[in-house]
Amino acid sequence: MKRKLVFATNNAHKLEEVREVVGDNFEILSLNDISCHEDIDEPGETLQENALIKARYVKEKYGYDCFGDDTGLEVAALNGAPGVYSARYAGGDHDAKANMKKLLKELDGITDRKAQFRTVIALILNGEEHLFEGKIEGVIISEEKGDSGFGYDPVFQPDGYTQTFAQLGMDIKNDISHRALATKALCEFLKKK
């Protein structure tokens, strides 16, 4: 019987990416699958804090072994912004188009467009907390390209590629992305348990 783990998210895109990486090794349940319909507040000032807040919330309220994640786009020329505020960069409504528009406006005329995506996963398993991190470096291009993926994918071009995450498609993204790397580290850890 497959081991069940709750992923503390209602983001269908994240859930799909993680299930793809995990494969058949575990059954990944969403917050919806456990009837958790609350919007878990993320007041942390770091990715680690927010990931732990989500995982602890599910463990305390529902009792499941679980993991939460937080991801940030960190742009060198903006001193690491939007970082922990990536999803609400242009305001509190998680509007990806508005976030990209604000980012591109702030980078207008700036030649150093180096950036990295970073994901931190916090796992609570058998009462113990564990952290896993994945990151990928790249650049922010000057206009949106591609229609796959979500968030900042149309403007982020990973190092070693000539296309954005949104152009590369899910198969390649799920092999090289920050979330994929953090999820693979999580899976390797779980295989040893």
Buried (B, 14 or more C-beta within 10 A) or exposed (E): EEEBBBBBBBBEBBBEBBBBBBEEEBBBBBBEBBEBEEEBEBEBEEBBBBBBBBBBBBBEEBEBBBBBBBBBBBBBBBEBBBBBBBBBBBEEEBBBEBBBBBBBEBBEEEEEBEBBBBBBBBBBBEEEBBBBBBBBBBBBBEEBBBEBBBBBBBBBBBEEEEBBBBBBEBEBBBEBBBBBBBBBBBBEBBEEE
